[in-house]
């Protein structure tokens, strides 16, 4: 199937989300104003772009209130009331540093293997992820990266330690509260797409809003807008079998954004895709990140990790390396080159295909 979708735009200026707050959730008044190109997505208010947030928009827990290892959470919340450290914004003006979207302290996860054996998948991990970051989580098999991702996604609970998400202590929430967090504050993108085979792209994207209690008309409006956002506005009635691998993953990305999450978790999002389609998907993620979406991506592929802004490496349940990406790859530039080569007839294929899974 030919890939006739709009090509991804070029890179823009990096912007940050409002600290401790969700990305804008499309409602009946704002759906019509949402853009249709990824680079224009998740547009932020002027104050948030410049790092200045009004007092009534401050998060429930500023950065300085993050409990130190071993410090009771209640003490940290009641005793620490100072402002966050100032930073210089992109425009050169000084403003408050935003509170982290993710803040984990001494996070430990222990699994029981038999009656006497205990396996420590995570050992005292402490880590912050700030609004607008694009973090790649890496490590060999058994390093703890998948366990860490499950905890971030509220799919599991830590044995010890604290996990704060957008200013909320989610590590102590009950099951029904965690379900609400997963539905409204976290967007998930998986390796296998996880689309309903008999449902159209529109219905697949609208599904999370069913659980959020949103009306049918509003669900359709938002779903259409999110599909336009990832360049699939003309394929809303296509079923997964009628879409290429890259298009199916873009449907999954649209579905993850439809409730306006604070955080996008991507678990090997290019694992089932060929190299050309991987560039396409990473271009969509980079474009959304450049407009303020906070992304945490798990990958074993060093080339994919180079699209992120920061790399965190796990080994034996611990963080052994945490550093910014110096020579970051631009998927938008690479995709533009691929599109130009396709136009000039220099590539053997102009379609995006799903790689066959090995048994």
Protein Blocks (a to p, Z undefined) as FASTA:
>chain_A
ZZfbdcdddddddddddehiacddddfklmmmpcfbfklgoiacfklmnopacfklpcfb
dfklpccehiafklmmmmpccdcdddddfkopacdddddfbdcehiacdddehjkbccdf
bghiacdddehiacddeddehilmmmmmmmmnopaccfbdcddeehiafklccfklmmmm
mmmmpccddfklopafkbcfklmmmmmmmmnopafklmmmmmmmmmmmnopammmmpcfk
lpcfklmmmmmmmmmmmnopabdcdehkllmpcfklmmmmmmmmmmmmmnopacddddfb
fklmmmpmbdcddeehiafbdcddfbdcdfklmmmmmmmmmmnopafbfcdcdddddZZ
